[in-house]
Amino acid sequence: MDEASAALRISDAAVLIVDVVEGVMLQTEKMIKHIIREGLPIVLVLNKVDRLIVELKLPPVDAYYKLKHVIEEVNSLIRLLFFFFYDSFFFLRFLTFKPLLLCL
């Protein structure tokens, strides 16, 4: 984790990639903790979305709710860690990702 911490110190923002099938893992939690400690903005990328349809055979509505659940899981972890480090409600409105369905 030392390499990641060093990289975050010289970064302007962080791209957090989460596998949508696996969800938030222990390593993801540790990275969010380091990102918040450095005070960096986070860009959330949900990876392997195709696995919801191909492997899990989820219908579109269930796939959407799975995506929404992963985003909410990341949001709750960010809130928890942010208040642990900063204890402030002022920036809360800037720290949540909104679920958005994009068609490419």
N, C-alpha and C positions, 0 to 999 in steps of 0.2 A: 504494500500500500504506500510505501515511501515514494515510489516513482509517480504514482497518481497524485499524491499530495504535492510533490514538487511541480508537476505539470499544471496543477490547478493554480498554484501561486503565480504563475506567469501567464495565466489565461484571462480573457475578458469575459468569457461565458463558458458554460458546460453543456455538452450534448449527452443526455442520459438515454441510453438505449435499453428498452425493456422488452424481453420476449413475452408476447401477449399470452401464449399458452402457459408458460411457466410462472408468469407474474413476477412480483417483487421478491427477489432472493436476498440472502444475507449479504452478499457482495454489493447488491444494489443499495441496500440500507446503509452500508458503510460509505459508499460513494456519495449518497445524498447528504450524509452527515458531514463529510469533508467539504462538499460544495457549499453547504449552508455556512459552515464555519468560515469559509473564505469569502462569503457574501456575494457569490456569483449568481447571475441569472441562469436559469435552467431551461433548456429546450428538450422537451420530452419526445422521443421517437419510439413508437410501438413497432416492434420488429416481428417478422414471421406471421403476419396476419393471415396469409394464405393457408397456414396450418389449421386454422379454425374451420375452414371449409373442406380442405382436402383430407386431412387426417381425422379431425373430430366430427366432420359431417354436420356442422351446426347450421341451422337455417339462418338467414340474414338477421332476423330480429334477435335471436340468441347470440349471434356473433357480435352484434352491436352492444348488447348488455354485458358481454364479456369484456369488450373494449372499455366500456364505461366503468366497469368494476375495477379494472387495472388502473385506470386514470384516477379513480377515487381512492384507491389504495395508495398510490403515489402522493396524492394530495394530503391524505391524512398523515402519512409519514413526514411530509414536509412541514405540516403544521406542528406536529408533535416536536420535531427536532428544532424548528425555528423558535418555538416558545421556550424550549429547554435552554437554548443559547442566548436569546435576546429578550424574552419575557415582555413582548409588546404586541398589542392588537392592531396597531396603526398600519402595519404593512401587510396584514392578512389578506386584504383584497387583491394584492398584487401577486400572491403566492399560490394561486390555484389555477389549474389547467381546466379549460372548458372542453367537454367532450364535443367533438365536431366530426361529422361524417363527411369525408371528402371523396368524391368520385373522380378518378383520373382516367 
